[in-house]
């Protein structure tokens, strides 16, 4: 494939930024951006809570990110033809096929001898097989063990804007360029001629277990990419409900990794959690465990809402393995102190669940009289807090991820404290009430007068 010309890339960048309302691209920046995109960059990007005040140098960074995406990204997924005699998924020993859905036709790509045929009680499948399962809907809220060669490339990313101006969430790829392929070649080896092929774009997020083993391997073997791995993962993750309506279908196709099960010949430790399998079907198994505070559970599953800071663990539990090698997934929240199960939610869609989105943001003011001031917020239903959090202020504004809320009436409160942990005395509190309908997107900004005085909420409904 021939490398696109600078003029072609610049035209596409200008169109992209114009469509997003990001401002003008000064002439000649693409050539400068290309040198940034081709230079050393960090392995991964991280979301910052707000857009920094950017000058022309920052526009170079924006263009560099787009050049990386336009020049480095592998070709889109292509259909797979299935020749006769192709192997089908192997049902692991002791597994009983369950469910009534017909298994899709297997892909023609054979599993490399590099990989084991079974891991944590599941048959190991190729990337091409996983793509067939995704296309058929069989990985919607269901997991599969997928082997392939993992590679990632850092991007020189700018700070994103606060929501709702920013439309990127954790599932639609802000500053994210990874690939899992059946071929042991990197699409990033030749920056001007990326290698075409079939691939997944795996996301390792909060809730992924075993990622420390992959990080350790990469830190001890720098530059040795791609890495043979086996990921257990699913699509149609609940966090897709945090995506804005125009991007939700894309978010639902994101392959979210539950467990990094195997890295370059070594299986990783499979987590366990007492109580997580209480009432589960025979053959079920825990595949990931995340320790967190109850109020942070919605960051992994927005359908499960707590407002307190008690210590809990969220487990991803797979059910019995079906004939096609997939298993239904559930989230189970267990109280660390008592061992009691606080919530259980299947990852398979509930047709009755149709939330709206609430985005809470804040504009900073001069608060020199208090060290490290923080803006806090809470959402109440029927007088009880169901969500709480901190709005991190960076470069005068900040926001939190969209909250998926079931239709109904809610209260919203914002306040300042002098302590980042929320222990300071709340000051300048403001309250409002809102009604959220199915599919609504409501954005509210807490704004304070200079120096002191209660805030007011300004907002919009889309």
N, C-alpha and C positions, 0 to 999 in steps of 0.2 A: 504494500500500500504506500503510495507517495505521500510525503509529508505535506500538509496544507501550507500554502504560502502565508507569509506574515499578513499580506493584504486581505486574504480570505479570512484568517482568524480575527483580524481587527474588525472586519465588517460584522462577523458573527458576535464578537464581544460587544460592539456598539449596539447591535439589535437586542442582545440579552439584557444589557444594563438599561437601555431605554425602556424595554418592556417592564422591568422591575422598578423604574423610577429612581435608579441609583445615581443619576447624574451623567455628565458628559465624560467621554474618554479623550484626553488630550492627544493630538496627533503624535505618532511615533513611539507610543508607550509599549506597544506589543513587542517590539524587538528587545526593549529593556526587560519586559516581563518574561520573555522567553529565557533569558539568561538566569533569572531567578528560578523559574520553573525547572530548569535543567541542573541547577546547582544543588548542593546538599540541603536537605530539608528534614525536619523531624519525622519520626515514624508515624505519629498520629497527631490529630488536632484535637482541641478541647473547646467546648462551648464557653464563651465568656458571656456574661449576662447582658451586655449592652454594647452598642456601636460607639466606637471612640470617635472623637473629633478628628476627621481625616483631611489631610492636604493632598497635594499632587503625589507625594511619595507614597501615600497609602493607596491611591488609585493604581499605582504600579502593582501593589500587592494584590489588589482585586483582580487586575488583568492577569497577573501571574497565576492566580488560582484558576481562572477560566482557561488560560492557555494550557495548564496542566490537564484540565478536564478534556479539552478539545483535542489535545495532541497525544496524551498518554493513555486515555481510557481505551480498554479493549473494545472490539466490536460487540454489538448487541448479541444477545442469545439468539441462536438460530435453531430452526426445527431439526429434529433428529429422525432419520429414517430407521426402520427396524427390520433388519434382514431376518430371514427364517433361520431357526436354530439358535437364536440368541438366548443366553442364560436368563433365567428369571430370578427374582429375589429369593434367597434361601431363608426358610423359616428356622429360627434357632432351635436347638434341641430343647425339648420340653415345652415349647410355646404352642399354644392352641389358637388356631385362627378364630377370630371373633368378628362380629359386625356383618352387615349384609351388603356393604358396598363392594362392587366388583373392583378388583385390582387392575390398574392400568397396565398396558403392555410395557414390558421392560425395555430398556434402551440397549443399543448394540455394544456399548463400551464395556469391556470386561474389566473387572476389578484387578488392579495390579497386584502381583505377588508381594509387593512391598507391604501391603496392609493385611491385617488379620481378617478373616471372613466373618467374625462375630465379635462384638464388644458389648459389655454390660447387658448381655441377654438379648441383643438386637442384631439382626443381620447387617453387615456393612454394605452400603450401596455406593455406586459411583455418583459423580456430580450429574451426569446425564440422566441417570435413573431418578435422582432427586428432582431434576427439572421436569421430568415426565409426571412425577407425583404432584408437583406444584401446579402444573398446567391442568391436571385433572381435579384439583381441589382437595386431594387426599392429604396434604400437609397443612390444611387450614385448622389450626388449633391442635395439630397432631405432630408428633416428632418422628424423625428418622435418623439413623446413624449414617453420616455421609463422609466418605474418604476423599481426599484430594490433596493438591499441593497449594498451600496457602502463601499468599504474598500480599504485601501492603506497601503503600507509598505515601509519604507525608506530602501535605500541600501547604504552600505559603498563604495561609488564610487570614483575611481581615476579621476584626471583631464583627459579629453579627449585630444587626439592629435589635432593639427590644421588640417583643411581640406587641401588637399584631402586625407591625410593619414587616418583621421577619416572618417567613412562612415555613422555615425549616424547623423540624423537631428531631428527636433522637432517632426516628425511624426513616427519615428521608434524606439522610446523607450529608449533613453539614460537615464540610472539611473531612470527608471520608472517602478513601479510595483503597479498597481491599478486593481480593479475588481468591476464589477457591476453584481449581480447575483439575480435570483429569490428567492433563499433560503436565509433565515435570519441567515446564518452561515458564519463565516470568514474562508477562506482557509488558513489563517495564524495563527489560534489558536494553532495548533499542528505542530510545525516546522518540526518534523520528519515524520509526516503522513498528508500531505496536503489533504484537503477534495476535492474529485473530483466533477465535476459538470459543468454545462453550464454557461458561463459568457462572458461578454464584458470587454474590457480593455479601459475604457473611458479616453480621454485626455482633460484636462482643460487647455487651452492655452490662449495666447493673443487673444482677441476677444470674450472670454467667459464672459457673463454677469451673475450676481448672485452668482459668486464663493465666494464673501465676506460673504454671508449668510452661506455658508457651512463652511468657515473658522471660522466664529464666533461661529457656533454650536460646531465645534471640539475643539475650544479653551475653551469653557465653559463646555464641557462634555468630557474631555480628557479620552482616553481609551475606550470610549463607541462606539466601532465599531463592526459590520458594521452599517451604518446609512441608514434608508429608505429615498430615494431621487427620484425625477423625473427629468431626463435630457431631454432636447430637443437637438438633435444632428443629425449629418449626416456622411456619409463616402464619399470617393473620394474628399477630400478637396483640394483646389488649391495648398496648400503647398506641395502636393505630387510631384509637378513639381520641387521642390528643392531637392528631393531625387535622389540619383544616380541610374542609369538605373537598376542595378541588385537588387535594393531594392524598386523600385517604386511600383510594384504590392502590396508589403507588406504595404507601406505607404498609398496606396489608400484604404486599408481595415481598417485603423485606424478610430475609432468612435470619432469624434471631437464634443465636447459639445458646443453648441451655448448659451444655457441658463440653469442655474441651477434653475428650475422652482418651486421646492418644496423641503423642507428639514424637515423631521421628523414632519409632520403635519402642517407646515406653508408654504403657498405660498410665493414666493419672489416677489419683485417689478419688473414689466415688464417695460423695458425701452421704451422710445419714442424718436422720432427725427423728428422735423418739416422738411418737404420736402422729407423725405425718401420714402414716399408712393406716391409721385407725379407720375402719369401715371401707377401706379400698378393696377392689376386686383382687382375687388371687392372681398372682403374676405381676402385680404392680410394683413399681420401684421408684425410689427417690433418685433424681438425676442432678438436681442442683439445690443448694441451700444458701441463703443470703441472710446474714444477721443485720438488723437495722432497727430503728425506732419505729413505733407504730405509725407515727405521722408521715413517715417516708414511704410506707407501703404503696400509696398511689403513684409513686414515681416508677414502679414496676408494673402494677396493675391498678389503673385508675378507677376500676369498678369497686375496689375494696378501699373504704375510707375510714381512717381513724384520725383523731385529733390529739391524742396524748403522746407522751414521749416514753412510754414503757418499752422495754426491750422485747423484741419479737424476732422470730425467724420465718422467712418465707421460703417454702419448698416448692420446687417444680416436680410434680409426680407424674410419671407415665403409667398408663394402664397396661393391660395385657397386649402382647404384640399380635397384630393381625397378619393375614397371609401375605400382604404386600410389604411387610416389614415395618409398618407404621404403628403408632400407639397414640391413643387420645391423651392429651395433657391436661393437668389441673394445677392450680395454685392453692396451696394450703398454708395458712398463717397460724403459727403456734406461739403461745405465750411462753417466754423463756422461764419465767418464775414458776408457773404452775404446770406447764406442759399441756395445758388445755388448748384444743383447736378453736381458734377465734373465727375463722372464715375458710370456706372452701369454694372455689370457683372453677368450673370447667373452662378451658380455653376455646372450646368449640362455641361458635356464635349462639347467643340467645336472641331469637327474633324479636322478643319483647323489649330488648335493651336498645333504646334510641335516645341517647343523651344530647344535650346542647353543650357548647363550650363557653367557659368563662376565662378571660385573660385579665389578670390584675397587674397593673404597672404603677410606677411612681416616678415623680419628678423631684429631684433633690433641691434643697435650699441651703443657704449658708447656716450651718449649725455649729459655729465655732465654740459655743459655750459647752458642748458635750463631746467627750472623746469617743471616737468610733461609733457614731450614731447609726442605728439600723432601723429600717422600716419593716414592721411586722404586719401581717394580715391574718384574718380568720374568716371562714365561711361557716355560717350556722344554718341549720334546718330545724324547725320547731324549737328554737331556742337553745339548741345544743351544737357546739362546735363539731364540724365534721372534717374540716381541713384547716391547717394552720401552716404558716411558713414565714420566711424572711425574703424580702425583695432586696437583692444585692444591688446597690447603687454604684454605677461605674460611668464616669464621664457624664454625670448629671441626670441619668435616667437608668431605669432597670425594670425588669419584669420577671415573671415566673412562667413555667410551662403552662399551657392551657389546661384547665381542669375540666374533665368530663363529668357533667352533673345531670342526673335524671331530671326530667321536667318537673317543675314545682316552684315554690316560693322559697327564697333564701335571704339571709341577712349577710351583709359584708361589712367588716370593720378593718380599719387601718390605724396604726399608731407608731410613734417613735419610741425607742428606748436608747439608753446610753450604752448598753452592753450588747455585744453581738450574739450572746446566748439567750437574750430575751429576759434576763433577770433584772434588768434595770426597770425603774418605775415608768409605766406607760405615760406618755404625754401627747397632747394635741390629738386626741382620738376623734375619728369621724366614723359615722355609721350610715348605711343606706340599705334599702331593701330592693330586691330584684325578682322578677319572674322569668324563669328560663323555660323555653319550649323546646321540643324535639327539633334538632337541627339548627337551633339558634347559635350565633357566634356573638357574644357580648364582650366588649373590651372596655374596662373601666380603669381610669387613671386617678390615683390619689394625688392631689395637689395642695401644697401648704403655702400660706402667705410667708413672706420673708421673716426670718428670725423666730417668730412664735405665732401661735394661733392654730385652731383646729383645721383639719384638711377638708376638702370637698372632693366629691367624685364626679368626674366628667367622663362621658363614654359614648359608645355607639353600638347599635345593633345591626348586624349584617344578616 
